[in-house]
Structures are given as C-alpha cells and as structure tokens.
Amino acid sequence: MSIFCYQCQETAKDTGCEIKGVCGKSEEVAKLQDLLIYTLKGISELVVKGKLNVKELGTINHEVLNSLFMTITNTNFDDAAFEKEINKMLALRNELREKVSVNNLHDAATFAVLSKKSMLEKASSVGILATENEDVRSLRELITYGVKGLAAYTHHALTAGKEKDELYAFVYEALAATLNDGLSADDLVALTLKTGQFGVTAMALLDEANTSKYGNPQITEVNIGVRNNPAILISGHDLTDLEQLLDQTQGTGVDVYTHGEMLPAHYYPAFKKYDNLVGNYGNAWWKQVGEFETFHGPILFTTNCIVPPKSEEVRSRIFTTGASGYPGCAHIEPDENGKKDFSQIIAMAKTLKAPTEIEKGTIVGGFAHEQVFALADKVVDAVKSGAIKKFFVMAGCDGRMKSREYYTDFAKKLPKDTVILTAGCAKYRYNKLNLGNIGGIPRVLDAGQCNDSYSLAVIALKLKEVFELNDINDLPIIYNIAWYEQKAVIVLLALLYLGVKDIHLGPTLPAFLSPNVAKVLVETFGIAGIGTVDDDIAMFMGE
C-alpha cells in the first residue's frame, strides 16, 4: 500500500485508504502528515520528560496547535506547506533538545531528515501501522484524533484571544503517551477519557472566547438568496478571519456570503452591524464543487473543509489562510500582529460577476445555550405538559455518502412532539425542511458550528438541574450523531467524559476502532451504530 489512513468516516471500504485519500490527499501529503505528527510526538516527549514549563514555550505551543490542525481531514492538501512545517517543527524540537538532559528518548525526539525524499522515506516507517498491536494502535489513534480535534478548538480560541496552559500541557502529555510502549490498554482507555475531559475544557474556552468577543448568539433569520453585487464567499470556522474580511470590504461594493460551517456567524450580535454580510450561500462542505461554480466570486478558506476543485477556473478563485492550504492557491499569512491583508481577494471580486442565485428564502438559527436558557420556562412547560416528548441531539458532520440520507429521512419521520438539537454541518440534512414548531419553539434548534457543540452539553446539564435529576441519562434526550472527522471525535469523547451513554453514531462506526476497543465502548458507554430510520425511531420512542 502507498499510504494508510483511517481517520475519517469516509475512509475506503470502511477499513482504510491505501492508495490515495478518499478526501483527495495524495500519497505525498498523507506521508508528510504522518511525519509531522511523529515530529510533534517527539517535541511532546521532550516537554514531558524534560519537565518543561509550558508557560515558557510560547510560540512552540501555538505552532503545535497549528501543525495538528493542518492534519485534520480536508484542511490542507499542500505538500510544500507540510514540508515547510516539518522543517520548522524539527528546528523547534532541536532547540528543545539543547535545553534538556533526558535519557532514553524515543526516535521521534532524535531523528533527522534533510530532503523531501528523506522525509517520505522516514514517514513510511512511522505511520499508523508502525504500532503492531491492533488494540494499542486503535487506542493510540483514538487519542491522537481526539487531540487533533482539541487542538482545532484551542486554536480557534487562541485566534479570538483566549488560551489555557493546561490545554497545551495535556496535548504534550497525550502525544508523548502514544510513544510509550509501557502503557497498558487500560492506561490508554483512561487517557482516552482524559482526552474527553480536556475536550470539554477546550470547548468551554472557545465558547468563552467567541461570546466575550462577539456576544451570545441570538435567534436569527439568515438570507439564503443573493444580491446583484460582486461578492466573496468565506468558508471554514474562523470568526476572526471573517471579522477582518468584513472590516476590509466595508464600503467597497463587495458583498460577503458565508458557506458551510461559517453560517452560524450570522447569529452573533457583533456581526449584525455589517451590512456587507448579506447571507449564506449553499449548503454543507461536500456540495462546494458545484456551488463554487455558480458563485463566480473568490472563495476564502479559513480552515477545513476543502474539496479538491475540479476546474482550474475555480482553483484560481480559491484563497487559503491559517492551517488550510491547497496547491496552486494563494495563501494569506498574518503579519506580526495577526492582521491579514485581504486586498487581493477584494480586488479579484470586483472583476467578477455576482453570484447566481441557487435558492431563496431564509433559515433560522442561533439557539446556543444562552438563547435556549431564555426560552427555558417555555421549554420546561412543554416537557411537563407532554407537548415535547423527547429531544434528539443530531449534531455532528455531513458528508457525501448516500447513507447520510438517513438523517434527512429521520428528521422528516420524527414524531411532531419531538425537537432536534443540532450543531455542525449535519444540520444541512434537515435545516431547510419545514418541520414546524411546538408552542412557538422551533423543532430544529441550531446551536451553531461543530465548535459550538459545547452549547448542547450545557443545555443538557441545565435541563438536568431544572428537572432535579441525578443522572444526565435520565433526561428525555436521545443522541443520534453523525460524524466525519477528528473534531467530531473530540466531541464524542467530551460527551463520554460528561457521562452521556447510549450514543448512536453513524452512518458507520469509526474504522479505527478495533473489535476489542469497540466492545469496550459498547459495554461501558452503550455506543451503538444506526439501523433503519423506522426501527431506530420506534426504539428511541420506546414503541
């Protein structure tokens, strides 16, 4: 096999990509990603064994987050960017080695590479399959993918001005542990739950960062039509990039539309002042190939999820920034103060025609925890009266597989006395359906990005308190979650840490769970897959 990768839900044959990533990443990119992760593990071992103070590591902490983020599915396809990042991280690792006196270092903390050829040769021996024991490999990868998701959320918080040293310390602890052959499977299971614990910390920090800077999300109707102006489409998750783009496009005659996971930006009060933020164009990330053709203007990717463009014309209009990257596309770097110059994107937009309208109307969102708390009396009364029988958490990701039509059909067939709680691009499977409301409470409550899944946990904990329950699992809440990549993994681990049981995960269970590890999750937490829509609804409703 040329590569081996099974970190996302769409992995080939539900076992692993072996020639080229289903996501579109090449053999070179896959191997360089493996080597970058290996390098980060070496840095982590030096920090842990050298008992270094993370407060004093400064830039290294931030670079580790960025490096981890780059390896998340659909974030960066640029082999040159990975070669550059590996060299940067190796240089930082070597600086650390000069500061500590540690014996018995793993190869990850000492290996040396010079050329791209030697990088690829080294990568062939340090990838996923380098861990021979299937169960140990499974747990190490589960932890690593959780750490990748945690790093993404921590990175978002950092760009919004918030950070916590304890999160950096845990990233080093967890990555170093994946090199430790002395840890038992039980040790790794414990570390998996600890990853979920710090996932909660990271998501709480991001929630604080976003709400303190942009305000608490509000119920908002978002336009899904277009105006007759040249425009820029912004995708991804980074709100600070959106803020800078909106500041720079004010008064230029150029409109800004959100795409995919950037939709929830419309819910924040701080963005409502921009009359140049005019709506959301399109749907979930995987539909971008067609939607970018009809948009006509430039597209700015701030993070994942990139789908390799099919035409050179579309590629010429794509710009990337942050951890994202695609070969042949212009990448915009910040200055020393974190400011980004988007003038070339704005200039291009002015030369291109307005977007072609692909739909009309509005969609409603903004049901993060504070907004739901404002409706708490109405929600509690509806539950007590029986008007609302159950809540269904259908957060998570969307994807290309036909089997994901399950979630649209599931939402359509749910009894009308149920409410869907959602966050992430999974919502695009049902957020444009007319599912009605219950006593003025919409039957789809969208809390925001996958980054905002924390809101759903906070809502559940608040309901547990209101109903004076001892166990979060006694709430009338069912978890039927769609997953795709590593940020969904950290959300899952966070829920497990919070004690949530009987989560259903689909459309398939992760390929990186070995049979024995899957058995532990099933027996300990009640993790299960999905069945047919009718059978699952009957089971969830107790029929």
N, C-alpha and C positions, 0 to 999 in steps of 0.2 A: 504494500500500500504506500501511496505517496505521503499521506497525512493520516492522522486520526483525530477526529474532533466529534464530541457528542454533547456539547454544552447547550444546544438549543433544542426546542421542541420539534423542529422540522428536520432533525438530523436524518441522514439517509437510512432507509429501511428500519427506522427506529432503533438502530444499533450504533451507527457512527458513520460520518463522512470519511471516505478513504482515498479519494482521488482529488476531489475539489469540493469546497464547502457548498451545501445547498444554498447558503446565503450569498454565494458568489465569490467568496475569498479564494485566492489562488493557493497553490501548494507553497509558494514562497511566503506569502503573508501568514498562512497557517503556521508554518515552521518558525517564522520570526516572532509570532505571538507567543509560541511555546517558549522560545528562548528568552523573551522579555520577562515572562512570568518567572522563569527559572532564575533570572538575574535578580528580580525583586525578592525571591526567596533567600538568595544569598545575602542581600542587604539586610533582610529581616533577621537572619541568623546572627549577623554581626551586631545588630542593635540589641537583640535579646541576650546573647551570650556575653556581649561586651557591657551589658547593663547600662547602655547609653540613655541619657535623659532626652526624651522625645522633644521636650521644650526647646532644646538646644539644636535640634536638627533642622529647624526652619524649612528652607527650600526643599530639602530632601523629602520631608513629609508630603509636600504639595506635589512634587514630581512623582512620588509613588502612587498617589491617587490618580493623577493624570495617566500614568502608564497602565494601571489596572483598567481604567475607563476605556482606554484605547482598544483593549482586547475583548470588550463586550461585543456580542454578535451585532453585525450591521453598523458598527461605529466607524471603523477605519479600514480601508482596503489598500492603503498606500504603502507598498513595500519600502519605499525610500524613507517614509516617515518612521517606520519601525526600525530600520537600520540606524537612523539618526538617534532615536530614543534609546535603543540598546547601548549605543556608544556613550550616550550621556549618562545612563544609569550605571554602566560599568565604571566610568570615571568617578562618579559619586561613591560607588561601592569601594573602589580602591582608596579613595580618601579616607573612608571609614576604617579600612584595614590598617592604615597607618596610625590611627588613634587608639586602637585597642590591642591588647595582648591576649589572644584567645587560642587555646589548643583545640585539636580535634574538630576543625572546621570542615563542613561538607564541601564537596566540589563546587557547589553553587556559589560559594563565597570566595573561590580562588581561581576559577577557570579564566582563561584569557582567549580572546578572539581578535582578529585583525581585519580580515576582509569579509565581504558579504559571503563569499564561498565558505570560509571557515565558520561563519555564523550558521549557515544552513547545515553544514556537516555536524556541528555541535548540537544543533536543535534536534537532529534525527535521533539522538541518544538520550534526550532529556524530556521528551514529551509525556503525554498521559500514560502510555503503555510502559514507561520505564518502571512503574510500580507494578510488580508482577502479581501480587496477591489481589484478586478481584475485589474482595470486600474492603481491603485497606485502600485500594485505588478509588473505589466508589466513594468512600467517606472523605478521602483527601480532596477529591474533585468537588463533592458537595460543599465542603468548607470553602474551597477556593472560589467556587462560583458565588457562594454567599458573600464572600469578601469582596468580589468584584462588584456585586450589587451595592453592598455597603459603601464601597469606595465611590461609586457614582453618586449616591445620595449625599455623602460627605463632601464631595467635590462641588455639587450644586450649592450646598450650604456655604462652602468657602467662598464661592464667587459672589454670594449675597452678603458676605461679611461675617460669617459665624464659623467657628471651629472649636473642637474639643480635643485636647491632647490625649484623653483616654481612648478616643477612636483610633488615633494613629498607633498608640501602644498596642491596641488589640490587633490591628492589621498586621503589625510585625509579629506578634505572638502567634497568630493563626498561620501565617505563611511559613514561619520558621518551623512550626509543628508539623507541617506537611513534609518536611525533610527528615523528621525524627523517626527512625525505624524502631525505636524503643517503645513507642506508644502503642498500646493495645487498641483493639476495636472499640472497647468500652471507653477508653480515653478519648478516642476520636468522636464517638457519639456525644460524649459530654461537651466536647469542643464545638460540635455542631449546634447544640442548644445554646452555648455561649455566644456563638455567631449570631443566633437569633436575638439574644439579649442586646448585643451591641447594634444589631439592626434596628431595634426599637429606639435606641439612643440616637442613632443617625437620622432616622425619620422624624423623631421629635425635634432634633436640631434643625433639620431642613424646614419643618413646619414653622418653627420659631423664626428662622431666617426670612422666609417668604412673607409671613404675616406681619412681622415687625417692619419690613421694608415696604410692602405693597398693600397691607391691610388684610383683613379677613375676607375671604371670598363671599360674594353676595349672589343671590338669585338673579340670573341674568339671561336675557334672550339674546342669542347670538345670530347675526345675519349670516345666511349661507348663500346669498346671491352675490352679484358683483356690481361695481360701478364702472363707468366708462373712462377710467383713468389708467395710465401705466401703473404697474404695481410690482411689489416684491413679495414673495412667498417665504415665510420663515417656518422651519420645521425643527423638531427636536424638543428639548426640555428646558433650556437655559433662559430663565427670565431676564437675567441681567443683559444678555445679548439682545433680547427683544427691546428692552428699555433703551439701550444705546441706539439701536436701529430706528426706533420711533423718534427719539430726540433729533437724530440726524436727517430724518425725512420730513420733519415738520416744515410746512411752507414751501416744499419743493414741487408739489403737484403729484407726488408719487404716493400711492396707497400701499398699505401693508396688510396682508392677509396671513392668518395662521393656518398651519396644516398639521394634521395628525395630533401628536401629543402636546402641541403648543395651544390647542383650542382653549384649555382652561385659563389661559392668561386673561381672557376676556372677563373672567369672574372677579378679578382683583380690582379694588377701587382705584388704585394708583394708575391703572391703565385706561380707565374710563375717561380720563381727561384728554386723551389723544384722539382727535377727530380723523387722524390718518390711519388708525387701526380700525378697519372697516368691516371685518368679518372673518369667517373661517371658510377656506376653500378645500373642498374634497372630504376625504374620509381617512381611514386608517393607513398606516405607512405602506402597506403592501400594494395599495392601489395607485401609488405615486407615479408609476411608469406611464400610465395613460393620463393621469391628471396633470402631470408636468407638461405634457404635450399641449394641452388646451389652456394652460395658464399663460404661456407666452413670455412672461417676465422672468427675471433672475430668481433663483432659489437659494436661500441661505440655510445650511445645515449647522445647527449648534451642537448636536450630539447625535446619537443614533435616532432614527433607524434609516439607513441608506439602502436603497435597492439599486444595484448597478444599472445605470441608464442604458437603454438600447440604442439610442441615436447620439451621434456626435453633436447634433444641434442642441439637444437637451443638456448634454455634458458641458457644453460651452457656457451654459447659463447657471451652472451649479457652483456655489462657493461653499467652503467649509471653514469652520473655526473650532477652537477648543480641541477636544480629543478626537473629533471627527476628521475624516480625510478620505479623498478618493483620487487616484492617479489622474493627472491631466486637469484637475480642477484647482482654481486659485484658493489658497489657504490664507486666512487673515489672522495674523498674530496680534496680541495686545502689546501696548507699549509698557514701560516700566511701572506705570500707574494703573494698568489694567484696562486702559481705554483702547477701543478698536476703531479703526478708520474704515467705514463702510462706503466711502465716496465712490469707489469704482463700481459697486453694486448699484448705487443710486444713479450714476451716470449711464450705466447699461440700461436700467429700467426706462429711462427717458427716451431711449431709442427704439423701444419695443412696444408692440400694441397691447391694448388692455386684455385682461383675461376673458376667455369665452365662458359664458355662464353655463354651468352644468346642473344646477338645481336652484330652487328658490325657497324662500321662507325663513324660518328661524328654528333654532333648537335651544333648549333651556338647560342650564347647569348652575353650578355654584353652591351645591349642598355639602360644603365642608362642615367640620364639626360645629363651629360657632353658629352657622346658619341653621343647622339641624337643631341645636340646643334652643335657638329662638322659637322653633316650632315644637319644642318638647311637650308642652301641655297638650297640644293638638294630637301629637303622635301617641302620647300615653293614653289619652282618652279613646283614641281609635283602637288601640290594642285592648284596653279594658272592656270596651263595648263589643269587641269582636269584629269591628269593621276591618281591622287589619289582623289577619291570622298569622302571617309569617313574613319575615324579611329574608330576602335572598341576596347574599353578597356575591355578585357576579363581576368582581373586579378582575384585573389582570391584563392580558395581552390579546391582540388579534394576530392573525396570520393567514397564509394563503391556502391552507389545506381545506378541501371541500368539507371535511368532517367538522369544521368550525361552524357550519350552518346549523349545527346542533344548538348553539347558543341563541341564534335568532328564533329558531322554532321553539326553544324552551321558553324564551321570554313571551312569545305570542300565546303559548298554551298555558302559561301560569294562571291559576285562578285569579279573578279580579279583586280578591280580598288580600292580595299579596303585594309587597313593594320590593323593588330591586334597588340595592345599594351598589354603586359601581364607582370605579376609578381606573384609569388606564385606558388604552385604546381598545380594550374589549368592548367598551360601550358602543363603538361604532356598529356592532352587530344588532343593536336594538334602540339606540338613542333617537332615531328618526322615525320610530314606529309610533302610532297614535294609541298608546296604552291607557290613556285617561288618567284619572286621579281618584283618590279616596278622601272625601270630605275636604277637598282643596289641597291635599297632599299629592303631588305627582307620583305616579307609580314607578318612575325611574328617577332616582336621586343621584346625580352625578357629582362626586366629590372632587374630581379633577384628574390630574395626571396619575400615572402609576406611582410617581413620587408622593402623591397625596393619599396613598393607601392608609397611612397613619390615621387619617381622619376616621376611617371606617372602624379601626380598632378603638379609637377614643369614643366614638358613638356607642359601640357595643359596651364598653366599660361603663359609660354613663347610664345606659339603659339598665345594666346590671345593678347599679347603685339605686336608680329610681325605683326599680321593682323589688329592691331589697333581697336580691338573690345571693347565694353563697358561691355559685359556680357560673362562670360566663357561659357554660354549655347548657344551662337551664333556660337561656333566652330563646325566644321564638325566631332564631336566626339560623339559616342554612347557608353553608359556604360551598358554592359551586363555581370554582375559579378556573379560568383559562390562563395558561402560562405559555411563554415563548422563550424568554431569555433570562439572564442572570439577575436582573433587578426583581423579576418575579420570584426567583429563588430566595432572595433575602426577605421578601415579604412573607413567603411561606414559613421560613424559619422564625421570623418575628412572631407570627401567629402561633406557632407551636410553643415558643417560649412563653407567650401570654396564656398558654393553657387551652387554646382552642383545639377541639378534637373533631373528628369525623369530617374533615375537609375533603371534598371531592375535587379532583384535579384532572384537567383534560386539555385537549382532546386525547392525549396519550400521557401515560406516566413517563417521567424522565428516563431516558436511556442510560443515564449514568448511575442509576440505582441498580446495584447488583441484586439478585434474588434475595440474598440474606439481608441486605440493608433495607430493601423494600419490605421484607417481612417484619423487621423491627419497627418500621414506621407504621405499618398496618396494625400490628399488635399493640404498640404503645400509644399511638395517636389516632388510630382509626382512619388513616389516609386511604382513599379509595379512588378509583377511576370513575368514568361515566359509563352509562348504559344507553338505552334508548330514551328519548325525551319522555314518552308516555310512562314508561316504567319508573324513571327517576322521579318524575313529578308525583306519581302515586306513592312512591316510597317516602319522599320528603314530606308529603302532606299527611302521611300516616294512614293512607287508604288501603 
